[in-house]
Amino acid sequence: KNARKAVYKIDESMKDKFPVKTTSNEVKDELTYCKEVISVIEKEPQIAQMPSVKEKLNVLKEVVEDFQEHLNYSSDADARKGHKTSESSFFGYKTHIALSDERIITAAVITTGEKSDGKYLQELIEKSTQAGMKINTVIGDAAYSEKANIEYTKEEKIALVAKLNPILTQGPRKEEDKFEFNKDAGMFVCKAGHLATRKARTGKKGTSKS
């Protein structure tokens, strides 16, 4: 709409060249309509290069690209929902990486969005070793200090520097293999990628722990 208005202010005769506005309220139809608007404007370079039009055109292009990317992910049967924080999420994939002291990537693993970072520590270490890295110490956040990683690094004589995972500090959980701690959101998440609905602390108030 803004792009069209900017064009009309320069040349009202362009109204006859634009496609008919969609009324279906379907995202794919809106996307097709926007692409056609972009195409019409770009066929008129003398108008497309006008600052007032160019700005609106670039914004429209960005919106179309974002929606197209989202649709591509949504149609991907393997993509899953992941969480950046407890309030924000994404749909797609994530990359787990290992870095050297010089900030050089030594290993990478790509997974679906719901996967826990900590589950791939062993694979990242093994890939880094295969790439020629000698590993004495691993530094990470709470996601990497789960029980399996502590046992693995101890066996491999590697120092693991990380805040303890809540699965360890908050005691044993029933069916804990069905839940993983999402360190970005600070909450537990099930294997389907669904985040816990709330945080809660159990125990009696006013009691001290030994």
Secondary structure by P-SEA (a helix, b strand, c coil): caaaaaaaaaccccccccccccccccaaaaaaaaaaaaaaaaacccccccaaaaaaaaaaaaaaaaaaaaaaaaacccbbbbbcccccccccccccccccccccccbbbbbcccccccccaaaaaaaaaaacccccccccccccccaaaaaaaaaacccccccccccccccccccccccccccccccccccccccccccccccccccccc
